[in-house]
Amino acid sequence: MRVVSTILLFLFVQSIFAQKMRIGLYAISTVKTVEVNYDQGRYVLTADTVIIDTLDSKFSLIVYGKGDEVKLRLDGNDLGSYGVIRLAQLDRKSGFKIRSLTHKSKHRYYWGGLEIGLGERKLKMVNIVELEDYLPGVVESESGSDQNIDYYKIQATISRTYARRHIQKHVEDGYNLCDHTHCQVYRKRSMRNPDIKKAVEETKGLVLVDSDINLI
């Protein structure tokens, strides 16, 4: 057997287009009803293949499962039952907030878009977000907001490496990674320490590889 000693190398990976991630939200929770609210930017709301509206200011969506579909309510108006509800971002920095009405939890804030359908006896919610916008949320969720920037740079590189290596981990569930410890904790976007975002930006594209240039 050939023994290869693993070494840490930094590989700078550049893509012409930013990589979109599909992250399963509330992955281990049985959420049956959610409320989604506007935070910033612009969105297109679609239900299956129907364009419902362009949303660029305060709105409230209530989504819950009924039968084998999801019911949609926009600003108090019932809009019917559908297979999948989508919020597609129109601006680079479009953000929404979401909370479980099943558990009466606090709002979570995220960048990017959102997809809501029906899973197994619960809603399936997927955040569609660029990798580099996803990472600050992971770093803050896993490391807290009281570390120094060099620590965050290391954590950002580790988290980016994990995301790229395990990008197909939940492909059978309809997304790339979940938001819990099974993958990487991702409670919300980073909001507490600007050094976290800076650390992600300053390590953009950096991943860890071994001596054969395989992701660690």
Sequence and secondary structure as in RCSB ss.txt:
>XXXX:A:sequence
MRVVSTILLFLFVQSIFAQKMRIGLYAISTVKTVEVNYDQGRYVLTADTVIIDTLDSKFSLIVYGKGDEVKLRLD
GNDLGSYGVIRLAQLDRKSGFKIRSLTHKSKHRYYWGGLEIGLGERKLKMVNIVELEDYLPGVVESESGSDQNID
YYKIQATISRTYARRHIQKHVEDGYNLCDHTHCQVYRKRSMRNPDIKKAVEETKGLVLVDSDINLI
>XXXX:A:secstr
        EEEE   SS  EEEEEETTTS   EEEEEEEES EEEEETTEEEEEE S  EEEEEEETTEEEEEET
TEEEEEES EEEEE STT EEEEEETTTT   EEEESEEEEEE SSSEEEEEEEEHHHHHHHHHHHHH S S HH
HHHHHHHHHHHHHHHTTTTTGGGTSSEESSTTS    S   S HHHHHHHHHTTTEEEE TTS B 
